Amino acid sequence: MVNLIRERFTNKSIVILGFGREGQSTYLLLRKIFPDKQLAIADMSDGVHENPLIQHDDCLHFITGAGYLNHLVKYDVIFRSPGIPIWQLIGPDDESASSETKQAADFHIPRKKITSQTEIFLECYSKQVIGVTGTKGKSTTSSLIHHIFKTAGKDVLLAGNIGNPVFHFIDLITTSTSIVFELSSHQLELLKIAPHISVLLNLYEEHLDAYESYDTYQQAKINITKYQQPGDFLVFNSDDHLVDKLVKPFLGLRKPFPFSVQDQPQPGGFIDDGAICFADENRVVPVWKIHQDRFLRGEHNLKNILAAVNVCMICGIEPEMIEDGIATFKGLEHRLEYVGEFGNIHFYNDSIATIPEACMEAIKAIPNVDTLIAGGFDRGINYEGLAEFLCRSSVRNFILLGAAGKRIMEHLTLINHAEKKIFHINRFDDFKTIALRETRAGYACLLSPAAASYDEFKNFEERGKRFRELVKSEKAK
């Protein structure tokens, strides 16, 4: 890959668009390949030049502030970070742009100028990549696949949207390395190359603040299989009707391995007689006996496990190794994470739940939820279905945050039953007093917001950490 970058960009002017975690790793690799080349960094933040990583680099030019996108067109190559909305960049004459993008674009930059870590990496290593995407569950599924590979003694790396930019790992990859690559819609939206093994978990309304429409978001996600080659593998959730519909036009050229908790697709993954089974054209193999005390709770995690089993069986990992990997995988932070028992109340951190469907699955997975903390930044998601579910549930107390919490509260109020209590707060920290007062002893208090965190926090991780801090401070008293 180093040779490809050197050959392709030696005589090109380059700007790194966005200087977060991925932008910084792009800078490090480019500077390693081109130690004296003039590079540009474009970022909204005026303070980006103070980053210690670049303090002693005299070959940098900075484009910052509110108008930072205005000057990009003069560069030959734009290394775009995933957080920069593509509709702000692509020009109206670009045939790869959607009709909505063409109408909304403020900056008319030809598609051929824009590249990314994901695009360059897949161009070099696609045959070694297991790509995982979906609205929810992609971090858990990617991490589980990686863990099973490690358990089986395989040479494997975990990279991508999970927080590990792929350029970090260039020096570690050999021809025998498998790369589990978590892919967001932002990483996928301009791609015309896809992983050898692609996993599509589900599709829900999400990131609508970054897309012109739900359809545009779906089309970005489907790129994970749209550009696969004959002989590539597609693992997908056939229980998700939208996923099933979107992948159908692409099933002819690749090898499909659906998974389901409702049916028994063959080939594919399914549940039979209390066990997760895998079928190919030659056999049906029971892989893992479902345990009620598993670390990954809930039906949604059964689907994540099914996806991981499909991938690992396709890759030739023995069922015994898969079983050991599932049994020893303890999940990730902020995903149905048990924080502990404080004040005779069990606290669970599910801060990653930023859509209604994830919140509903969390309530179904956690026993005896008495208090739910939900809400936050309002992205225009429809909360009517969530409100109906909550009113039918056994949850008695709702602590609702911010603008999204107000909308959830409005729906709840219209259909509320007398036994439900609703509290609206404007500061996240205020949940603690209410939760300790209202939650019954022996029951659970669950943070599962069904909303983004941007009103008070940088991301869902920061929100989850604050939840843990506040809850655990009770024990110190």
Secondary structure as GFF3:
##gff-version 3
##sequence-region A 1 477
A	DSSP	alpha_helix	2	9	.	.	.	ID=ss1
A	DSSP	beta_strand	14	17	.	.	.	ID=ss2
A	DSSP	alpha_helix	21	33	.	.	.	ID=ss3
A	DSSP	beta_strand	39	43	.	.	.	ID=ss4
A	DSSP	three_ten_helix	48	50	.	.	.	ID=ss5
A	DSSP	three_ten_helix	52	54	.	.	.	ID=ss6
A	DSSP	beta_strand	60	64	.	.	.	ID=ss7
A	DSSP	three_ten_helix	72	74	.	.	.	ID=ss8
A	DSSP	beta_strand	77	80	.	.	.	ID=ss9
A	DSSP	three_ten_helix	86	88	.	.	.	ID=ss10
A	DSSP	alpha_helix	99	104	.	.	.	ID=ss11
A	DSSP	three_ten_helix	111	113	.	.	.	ID=ss12
A	DSSP	beta_strand	114	115	.	.	.	ID=ss13
A	DSSP	alpha_helix	117	125	.	.	.	ID=ss14
A	DSSP	three_ten_helix	126	128	.	.	.	ID=ss15
A	DSSP	beta_strand	129	133	.	.	.	ID=ss16
A	DSSP	alpha_helix	138	151	.	.	.	ID=ss17
A	DSSP	beta_strand	156	160	.	.	.	ID=ss18
A	DSSP	three_ten_helix	166	172	.	.	.	ID=ss19
A	DSSP	beta_strand	178	182	.	.	.	ID=ss20
A	DSSP	alpha_helix	185	188	.	.	.	ID=ss21
A	DSSP	beta_strand	197	200	.	.	.	ID=ss22
A	DSSP	alpha_helix	214	226	.	.	.	ID=ss23
A	DSSP	beta_strand	233	237	.	.	.	ID=ss24
A	DSSP	alpha_helix	241	247	.	.	.	ID=ss25
A	DSSP	three_ten_helix	248	250	.	.	.	ID=ss26
A	DSSP	beta_strand	255	259	.	.	.	ID=ss27
A	DSSP	beta_strand	268	272	.	.	.	ID=ss28
A	DSSP	beta_strand	275	279	.	.	.	ID=ss29
A	DSSP	beta_strand	284	289	.	.	.	ID=ss30
A	DSSP	alpha_helix	299	314	.	.	.	ID=ss31
A	DSSP	alpha_helix	319	328	.	.	.	ID=ss32
A	DSSP	beta_strand	337	342	.	.	.	ID=ss33
A	DSSP	beta_strand	345	349	.	.	.	ID=ss34
A	DSSP	alpha_helix	356	365	.	.	.	ID=ss35
A	DSSP	beta_strand	369	375	.	.	.	ID=ss36
A	DSSP	alpha_helix	384	392	.	.	.	ID=ss37
A	DSSP	beta_strand	397	401	.	.	.	ID=ss38
A	DSSP	alpha_helix	402	415	.	.	.	ID=ss39
A	DSSP	beta_strand	421	425	.	.	.	ID=ss40
A	DSSP	three_ten_helix	428	430	.	.	.	ID=ss41
A	DSSP	alpha_helix	431	438	.	.	.	ID=ss42
A	DSSP	beta_strand	444	447	.	.	.	ID=ss43
A	DSSP	alpha_helix	460	472	.	.	.	ID=ss44
###
